[in-house]
């Protein structure tokens, strides 16, 4: 055991990460890092039994490769080396695998001196690295006055915190200490008695309890418990013996209570097991008695009903044989057997699945289907035409294996509602399967029945819910599936969407083939790129671009406003939103491809109107004896002086009829002032582009995102430097390479474009270039910003502003060719939404203009460019002033 030792004025420090060594406790460590090996060699190995080191806790340090502290409860590790003289709780530089990583290290101000009880040296092969295994014993506490380095490890100037013999004798005479000692000894003896009953141990601990001083025994007792780091540090800081005994008593008592709670739980579980065994025997005897008496068992009635349900399910012959085999096995099992419930649930699923039951399809009427699509959706003529073609083929050949339609477009353009319209046109049930965030293959194929909590996949579960074998099944957000160690859901969907394979789809839970060939699959996605090529090959992609401002206006007037009013209990007699106000909402408050934000803003106006209506003071007189009245009108004045027509109604009418019976003569008509009051100041301004490009070095580009097309500004500036290029804005590798290509092209043609004097061939002489893409929180990548980057650099070097009404897109080569890019329709719609009047496109993208609505093209000037010089010619006022000097 630890005895009183005389500590030197300075000790070598071995840091412990998130671990505390208390006086009297033992710890076994393995030293592998360079600093810890040197410390052990110089301070312990060479000095043998005279060697002493200091153990100092280190809190919240980063993970380091240095030393593992192996305890009976777990593994601790030593922190890394220090490199400079520091005070307590300072910042050090750590060396991890040969690299320096500065980080903040929190050193504790108190530690424990320790000596080595055992040392063994080893050499790792084939590296030849020397390692030590050391068994340390904690001796006494010390306080750190100053911490510094000595070679590869740290040393500290310390002061002992141990009491002298005279001071300890004085403390032992204190009545409070005597009381605490009795409490600790009684609690410790009670814990030892419990441990003797459980583990047949405790004799040696009793001897220690009788021989050692209690203030030292407190540290030894507590060191054997599982404690948090804060509690360990609290014990280490307890220099006063009374405080130490108090904390130790609390920890011992808590450990004792946890053992008792565990014993109660164990006894309760054992009692429940014996009770279930007793119930099993009684049920077996009861079954035998009922068999002798000829009584029917309730379980047998349920199984008979299940068997009848299975017979009427219309299973194929091979699956029916499998189900019968499972049913016979279930009948032989007692209900208390663990596998009884899982087998019964499995058979119930087989009985509930629609093996043959199908929706009775009505005769397809293409005109009615077209009217239904026009009623539910405005615009989207190309998409509607493809759906009508699909339905026409189904009409001529009902069992035709048509393609899987995949609607791709930004959020809010009506992808999901189009799928439900297809189901309504076909007269089939509709089921939606959400695949967003699915990473487990078992979500598609199901879990095997050997697992606890197993269940069928989402496809089989969806068919069970709709109870028909030929629904329209929507695979929503198919581009947002992931993959990890649990499998790849996208690969599992290959079998589902292949007409040659899905007629015998194998769900792991079912473990029998199921025919999915009668299901009409429709998928939706925001982007095509994340979908694996083999899966994309099984689908026909139909793109749904964003809506134009005119289309949004028509959608709002025909669909959104009536729906919003109905959802808020209003009608046109309470609230009217003129077309002009809807246009302002579209222009000033929403710039999106879809109409969801537009609907939210209209809902905000409806809520304001609902508040106004609800606040009207209404006095309604309703008599339950009146059944037939001529509805006389009563004049009543409201608090605001508005006139109201009141009708006396019988009690039989519902609340909706009562609410529609009142007509406020002053209807609320939305105006521009009301828009700003409810929706706030305008979020978007047509002057934004003009304000942003008012200075040289700024150009306007067009990009494509998951939410449709967007306008992207590119800013460039110069500063004193060494010709370096700085890029910011959370950019990807492709767009960084485009910036380098753009700068190289501009430097190569600086003289031809008159961007630098003839004697200065290097435009970057003595200055750096910084290019920034605003909206830095949004990741950006892709090659379509090439022409925009060149235009911004030329504007910067020439100090000429780019036209504010002009936006551009296109990839460029190192030789100045402008290459085609994708998403042209979405980009042009974005330029139209932002008030751009001129758009510069690659010449080879001319064919993509066919998809752009004529109403949008009529308001834009489309400029085609084959080379970078053509872009510069159109991007600046009056054309490129350097064109006449260019030799390209």
Protein Blocks (a to p, Z undefined) as FASTA:
>chain_A
ZZdddddfbdcddddehiacdehiacddddfbfklmmmmmmmmmmnmmmpccdddddehi
acddfbdcddfkbccddddddfbdcdehiaddddeehiacdddddddfbdcddddfbdcd
ddddfklpacdddddddfbdcddfbdcdehjbccdddddfbdcfklmmmmmmpmklmmmm
mmmmmmmmmmmmmmmmmnopajlmmmmmmmmcfklmmmmmmmmpccdfklmmmmmmmmbl
klmmmmmmmmmmmmmmmmmmmmmmmmmmmmmmmmmmmmmmmmmmmmmmmmmnopacfklm
mmmmmmmmmmmnopafklmmmmmmmmmmmmmpcfklmklmmmmmmmmmmmmpcfkbccdd
ddddfklmmmmmmmmpggjllmmmmmmmmmmmmmmmmmbccddddddddehiopmmmmmm
mmmmnopacddddfehiabfklmnopafkbghiacdfklmmmmmnopabbccddehkllc
ccdfkopfklmmmmmmmmklmmmcccfklopacdfklpccddddfbfklpcfklmmmpcc
dddddddfklmmmmmmmmmmmmmmmmnopafklpccdfklmmmmmmmmoccfblmlmmmm
mmmmmmmmmmmmmmpccdddddfkbmbdghiadddddfkopacddddddfkbcfklmmmm
pccfbacdddfklmmmmnopafbdfklmmmmmmpghiacdddddfkbccddddddddddd
ehiacdehiiafklmmmmmmmmmmmmmmmmmnopacfklmbfkgoiacddddehklbcce
djklmmmmmmmmmmmmnopacdfkbcceddddfkopacddehklmmmmmmmmnopabdcd
dfklmmmmmmpcfklmmmpccdddfbfklmmmmmpghiafklmmpcZZ
